[in-house]
Amino acid sequence: MESKIAKALKLKYEPVAILWSKKKPEDAIQFVEGRWGCVMWMLASAARGKTIVFDRQSFGCWGGGIGLGFGNQYVNFPGGMEGFCHFLSTGNERIKSGRKAAKEIEKFGRREFVENFLKGERYIKTPQLVKKFIEHLPIVDIPRKYVIFKPLSEVDEKDKPVVIVFIVNPHQLSALVVLANYGRESLDNVIMPMGAGCQQIGIFAYREARSKHPRAVAGLTDLSARKHIRKLLNEDVFTFALPYRMFKEMERNVKGSFLERHVWKSLTEEESFSP
């Protein structure tokens, strides 16, 4: 499947289709069961031409399992929900159960994870606010066994993607925000919710896909995800996740839009405007 948007934006990386499937694709890359990994690594690989597959036993990390749509995996976090609420905020070192969990994860956990578990990532102020954060996440358990990341060029219309993800620089992100609002009466057709990078391309976009008037989800504002992918992609990139219906709508709107005019072309250094 070709994308008029990708061509007009002159993307460095290929758009990635997210699909749900009952079947596992052949020769797909997959995390080893039980081993930690970042879903955003896999997004970067898909943007470079690889096919990726996840299931409920191989999603990399607890937040990744949630982001991909495999239910509330925070209940399986070391120390359970309480352990996660303290991990994302003030840390577990002052809690007896937290210190006990830390001793267990020291046996197999990465040093950085153990330090964050004890001291806290401090992305949300208090454990109580983390509970509210979880309550607001659009957690879902999808009705398929596999989630697949695939380069858009290798996807057929009959495959019915759920979400299309663009990896973009600031100029391209700006253009996508304009295009998302270009053919609509409302002005709030892009959201940028707080969440993990994988949740911004996954469950938040899944929720919009179920909406009567789906919105795009701008993301990769997750600092940990940015750290994990900065060597794989440029440091100036963001994600822009489109429910498939909205992707098709925006594809139809490329022709005749600002993407054919001099302001956009000057930003892509293709053409300077001379009055």
C-alpha positions as MATLAB code, in Angstrom:
seq = 'MESKIAKALKLKYEPVAILWSKKKPEDAIQFVEGRWGCVMWMLASAARGKTIVFDRQSFGCWGGGIGLGFGNQYVNFPGGMEGFCHFLSTGNERIKSGRKAAKEIEKFGRREFVENFLKGERYIKTPQLVKKFIEHLPIVDIPRKYVIFKPLSEVDEKDKPVVIVFIVNPHQLSALVVLANYGRESLDNVIMPMGAGCQQIGIFAYREARSKHPRAVAGLTDLSARKHIRKLLNEDVFTFALPYRMFKEMERNVKGSFLERHVWKSLTEEESFSP';
ca = [
       0.000    0.000    0.000;
       1.410    3.381   -0.996;
       0.821    6.594    0.940;
       0.338   10.001   -0.670;
       0.997   11.558    2.730;
       4.351    9.823    3.113;
       5.381   10.935   -0.360;
       4.350   14.544    0.238;
       6.106   14.657    3.601;
       9.272   13.051    2.207;
       9.482   10.724    5.194;
      12.836    9.248    6.124;
      11.186    6.181    7.643;
       8.403    4.077    6.218;
       4.949    4.331    7.823;
       4.119    1.334    9.994;
       0.787   -0.479    9.935;
      -0.483   -2.027   13.173;
      -2.685   -5.063   12.587;
      -4.477   -7.590   14.788;
      -4.388  -11.173   13.598;
      -5.285  -14.750   14.462;
      -2.272  -15.944   12.494;
       1.416  -15.415   13.121;
       3.263  -14.132   10.039;
       6.203  -16.157    8.809;
       9.740  -14.843    9.383;
       8.522  -12.127   11.767;
      10.774  -10.796   14.532;
       9.485  -11.480   18.036;
      10.640  -10.817   21.585;
      11.836  -13.824   23.557;
       9.182  -14.832   26.058;
       9.867  -13.385   29.495;
      12.744  -11.170   28.354;
      12.546   -7.394   28.737;
      12.392   -5.205   25.630;
      10.953   -1.910   24.424;
       8.086   -2.004   21.924;
       9.463    1.174   20.381;
      12.587   -0.734   19.313;
      10.283   -2.902   17.296;
       8.505    0.108   15.813;
      11.882    1.385   14.624;
      12.650   -2.009   13.061;
       9.288   -2.050   11.264;
       9.950    1.451    9.951;
      13.163    0.058    8.480;
      11.388   -2.760    6.673;
      10.985   -5.607    9.178;
       7.778   -7.416   10.143;
       7.242   -7.691   13.900;
       4.841   -9.834   15.905;
       3.758   -9.741   19.558;
       1.519  -11.990   21.638;
       0.499  -12.212   25.299;
       3.728  -13.984   26.219;
       6.143  -11.742   24.313;
       5.483   -8.025   24.576;
       8.709   -6.767   26.124;
       7.514   -5.002   29.271;
       4.368   -4.511   31.304;
       3.561   -1.098   29.838;
       4.175   -2.535   26.386;
       1.664   -5.307   27.010;
      -0.910   -2.675   27.895;
       0.049   -0.478   24.961;
      -0.370   -3.309   22.470;
      -3.802   -4.207   23.847;
      -3.129   -7.283   25.973;
      -5.117   -6.171   29.017;
      -3.893   -4.689   32.295;
      -0.369   -6.044   32.612;
       0.442   -3.731   35.531;
      -1.106   -6.347   37.830;
       1.905   -8.523   36.919;
       4.460   -5.803   37.689;
       6.878   -6.577   40.582;
       4.941   -5.684   43.710;
       1.687   -5.606   41.739;
      -0.254   -2.419   41.093;
       1.150   -0.821   44.247;
       4.684   -1.536   43.096;
       4.003    0.101   39.734;
       2.305    3.141   41.268;
       5.397    3.780   43.376;
       7.762    2.932   40.496;
       6.266    5.622   38.250;
       6.292    8.179   41.074;
       8.229    8.277   44.338;
       9.839    4.834   44.377;
       9.555    1.646   46.419;
      12.541    1.888   48.779;
      10.496    3.188   51.738;
       7.913    0.420   51.457;
       8.573   -2.970   53.040;
       6.877   -4.887   50.220;
       8.746   -2.738   47.716;
      12.144   -3.505   49.238;
      11.262   -7.192   49.256;
      10.272   -7.073   45.574;
      13.499   -5.212   44.767;
      15.587   -8.067   46.219;
      13.784  -10.492   43.934;
      14.216   -8.456   40.771;
      17.903   -7.818   41.530;
      18.450  -11.473   40.570;
      17.377  -10.908   36.968;
      16.521   -7.238   36.521;
      18.621   -4.682   34.738;
      20.547   -2.362   37.086;
      18.781    0.702   35.713;
      15.353   -0.877   36.263;
      16.188   -1.836   39.853;
      17.394    1.706   40.574;
      14.228    3.190   39.055;
      12.105    0.686   40.971;
      13.611    1.830   44.260;
      14.007    5.563   43.594;
      11.051    6.024   41.233;
      10.947    7.343   37.677;
       9.198   10.491   39.027;
       7.057   10.927   35.921;
       3.946   11.400   38.076;
       4.021   13.219   41.407;
       2.417   10.685   43.764;
       1.356    7.015   43.790;
      -2.237    8.172   44.200;
      -2.004   10.145   40.962;
      -0.537    7.111   39.216;
      -3.686    5.193   40.195;
      -5.728    7.924   38.513;
      -3.462    7.737   35.478;
      -4.131    4.002   35.169;
      -7.877    4.562   35.559;
      -7.785    6.952   32.604;
      -5.794    4.653   30.324;
      -8.053    3.099   27.642;
      -6.896   -0.414   28.593;
      -8.322   -3.103   26.322;
      -7.856   -6.806   25.704;
      -8.023   -7.130   21.926;
      -9.966  -10.034   20.356;
      -6.960  -11.435   18.498;
      -3.903  -13.441   19.494;
      -1.282  -11.371   17.682;
      -0.397   -7.725   17.151;
       1.696   -7.147   14.035;
       3.876   -4.183   13.051;
       4.444   -4.143    9.312;
       5.886   -1.644    6.794;
       2.930   -0.010    5.054;
       4.325   -0.825    1.609;
       3.909   -4.523    2.397;
       0.278   -4.194    3.513;
      -2.678   -4.916    1.260;
      -6.069   -3.202    1.570;
      -7.640   -6.516    2.528;
      -5.326   -6.738    5.549;
      -7.418   -4.030    7.283;
      -4.868   -2.276    9.514;
      -6.116   -0.861   12.795;
      -3.627    2.024   12.984;
      -1.021    3.633   10.726;
       1.985    5.184   12.480;
       4.191    7.884   10.974;
       7.642    8.654   12.400;
       8.176   12.335   11.783;
      10.367   15.346   12.483;
       8.883   18.627   13.840;
       8.070   20.056   10.380;
       6.348   16.841    9.346;
       4.469   16.657   12.654;
       3.233   20.203   12.090;
       2.044   19.320    8.598;
       0.163   16.271    9.873;
      -1.597   18.349   12.528;
      -2.725   20.771    9.822;
      -3.828   17.955    7.517;
      -5.742   16.225   10.324;
      -7.861   19.365   10.727;
      -7.898   20.370    7.036;
     -11.201   18.779    6.041;
     -13.070   18.992    9.350;
     -15.292   21.526   11.042;
     -13.670   21.069   14.465;
     -10.171   22.139   15.498;
      -9.213   19.444   18.016;
      -8.588   16.466   15.770;
      -5.172   15.659   17.240;
      -4.512   14.641   20.843;
      -1.252   14.179   22.737;
      -2.116   12.143   25.840;
       0.230   11.310   28.678;
       1.398    7.731   28.403;
       4.145    5.371   27.337;
       5.325    5.666   23.746;
       3.764    2.304   22.880;
       0.464    3.317   24.487;
       0.335    6.458   22.342;
       0.583    4.409   19.137;
      -1.473    1.523   20.532;
      -4.399    1.724   22.946;
      -4.986    5.477   22.596;
      -5.190    5.097   18.818;
      -7.311    1.930   19.210;
      -9.793    3.962   21.249;
      -9.962    6.626   18.555;
     -10.497    3.927   15.931;
     -13.730    3.003   17.733;
     -14.923    6.605   17.750;
     -17.449    8.063   15.326;
     -15.038   10.906   14.603;
     -11.555    9.456   15.220;
      -8.671   11.740   16.104;
      -4.959   11.359   15.500;
      -2.584   10.680   18.392;
       0.715   12.550   18.484;
       3.288   10.799   20.628;
       6.799    9.770   21.571;
       6.755   12.269   24.416;
       7.710    9.385   26.721;
      11.237   10.280   27.854;
      12.243    6.669   28.500;
      11.083    5.649   25.028;
      13.018    8.549   23.506;
      16.129    7.341   25.306;
      15.616    3.783   24.063;
      15.212    4.699   20.384;
      17.529    7.661   19.946;
      20.294    5.485   18.489;
      17.867    3.770   16.125;
      16.070    6.888   14.898;
      16.899   10.577   14.898;
      16.599   12.434   18.190;
      14.127   14.905   16.706;
      11.373   12.397   15.866;
       7.816   11.989   17.115;
       5.083    9.508   16.314;
       1.758   10.312   14.711;
      -0.747    7.468   14.971;
      -3.811    7.460   12.738;
      -6.807    5.157   13.029;
      -7.084    3.559    9.606;
     -10.339    5.354    8.714;
      -8.730    8.713    9.447;
      -5.633    7.739    7.487;
      -7.789    7.111    4.416;
      -9.581   10.429    4.929;
      -6.298   12.331    5.118;
      -4.924   10.486    2.091;
      -7.879   11.821    0.058;
      -7.129   15.357    1.232;
      -3.503   15.560    0.084;
      -4.356   16.648   -3.459;
      -5.160   20.362   -3.604;
      -3.949   21.014   -0.054;
      -1.130   23.101    1.420;
       1.189   20.160    0.769;
       1.290   21.314   -2.855;
       2.025   24.947   -1.998;
       5.220   26.919   -1.559;
       5.289   27.222    2.244;
       5.438   23.481    2.734;
       7.835   23.014   -0.179;
      10.165   25.643    1.273;
      10.255   23.734    4.571;
      11.264   20.571    2.737;
      13.919   22.591    0.885;
      12.558   21.357   -2.392;
      11.554   24.733   -3.634;
      11.939   28.331   -2.475;
       9.139   30.749   -3.262;
       9.816   33.754   -5.421;
       6.906   36.211   -5.660;
];
